[in-house]
Amino acid sequence: MTSNQVTWTTVLAFVERRGIDPATVLTAGTPAWQALDDHHPDKLAAVLAAGVHHALRLDLNQEVVADASKAVAGAEDWSAVAQCIRSGRGNAYVPRRTA
């Protein structure tokens, strides 16, 4: 099975090795970008820069999800919760209230 982990720095390095600075190119999809001929190098550079941006978003999201997972794992004694579930109701009690 292959990994889906994204490391944006490798994408950035790939783009920079092609002489493209993602911070200085047109934004892909804008009217100025659309007006360029399809063979204009700036048009492709903008798409590659958009790829760098997308990879950064994925990379940051992976970090957020991992941090959230660690927070959930540490928030409760999950083996005790599982034991409670297996035994029926266990010590769980939620009093009824009227609205």
C-alpha positions as CSV (number, residue, x, y, z in Angstrom):
1,M,0.0,0.0,0.0
2,T,1.4,3.4,-0.9
3,S,1.4,6.4,1.4
4,N,-0.8,9.5,0.7
5,Q,1.4,11.7,3.0
6,V,2.2,15.0,1.3
7,T,5.4,16.9,2.0
8,W,5.0,20.3,0.5
9,T,8.7,21.2,0.7
10,T,9.5,18.6,-1.8
11,V,6.9,20.0,-4.2
12,L,8.3,23.5,-3.6
13,A,11.9,22.3,-4.3
14,F,10.7,20.6,-7.5
15,V,9.1,23.8,-8.8
16,E,12.0,26.0,-7.7
17,R,14.5,23.7,-9.6
18,R,12.6,24.7,-12.7
19,G,13.4,28.3,-12.0
20,I,9.9,29.2,-10.8
21,D,9.3,31.3,-7.7
22,P,5.7,30.6,-6.7
23,A,5.5,33.9,-4.8
24,T,6.1,35.9,-7.9
25,V,4.0,34.3,-10.7
26,L,0.4,35.0,-11.8
27,T,-2.4,33.2,-9.9
28,A,-3.7,30.4,-12.0
29,G,-7.3,31.0,-13.2
30,T,-7.3,34.8,-13.0
31,P,-8.2,36.8,-16.1
32,A,-4.5,37.7,-16.7
33,W,-3.6,34.0,-16.6
34,Q,-6.5,33.1,-18.9
35,A,-5.4,35.7,-21.4
36,L,-1.9,34.1,-21.8
37,D,-1.4,31.8,-24.7
38,D,-1.4,28.1,-23.6
39,H,2.3,27.8,-24.6
40,H,3.4,30.8,-22.6
41,P,5.8,29.7,-19.8
42,D,4.1,31.9,-17.2
43,K,0.9,30.0,-17.7
44,L,2.5,26.7,-16.7
45,A,4.5,28.4,-13.9
46,A,1.2,29.6,-12.4
47,V,-0.3,26.1,-12.4
48,L,2.9,24.7,-10.8
49,A,2.7,27.4,-8.2
50,A,-0.9,26.5,-7.5
51,G,0.3,22.9,-7.0
52,V,2.8,24.1,-4.4
53,H,0.0,26.0,-2.6
54,H,-2.3,22.9,-2.7
55,A,0.5,20.7,-1.4
56,L,1.1,23.1,1.5
57,R,-2.6,23.0,2.4
58,L,-2.6,19.2,2.4
59,D,0.6,19.1,4.5
60,L,-0.8,21.5,7.1
61,N,-4.1,19.6,7.2
62,Q,-2.3,16.3,7.8
63,E,-0.6,18.0,10.8
64,V,-3.9,19.3,12.2
65,V,-5.5,15.9,11.9
66,A,-2.6,14.2,13.6
67,D,-2.6,16.7,16.5
68,A,-6.4,16.2,16.9
69,S,-6.0,12.4,16.9
70,K,-3.4,12.7,19.6
71,A,-5.7,15.0,21.6
72,V,-8.6,12.6,21.4
73,A,-6.4,9.6,22.3
74,G,-5.2,11.4,25.4
75,A,-8.5,12.8,26.4
76,E,-10.0,9.7,27.9
77,D,-9.1,6.3,29.2
78,W,-10.4,4.5,26.1
79,S,-9.9,1.0,27.5
80,A,-12.2,1.9,30.4
81,V,-14.7,3.3,28.0
82,A,-14.6,0.1,25.9
83,Q,-15.0,-2.0,29.0
84,C,-18.0,0.0,30.0
85,I,-19.5,-0.5,26.6
86,R,-18.9,-4.2,26.6
87,S,-20.5,-4.6,30.0
88,G,-23.7,-2.9,29.0
89,R,-24.4,0.4,30.6
90,G,-21.6,0.2,33.2
91,N,-21.4,3.3,35.3
92,A,-22.9,5.5,32.7
93,Y,-25.9,7.4,33.9
94,V,-27.5,10.5,32.3
95,P,-30.3,11.9,34.3
96,R,-33.5,12.9,32.4
97,R,-34.5,16.5,32.5
98,T,-37.7,18.2,31.3
99,A,-37.5,21.1,29.0
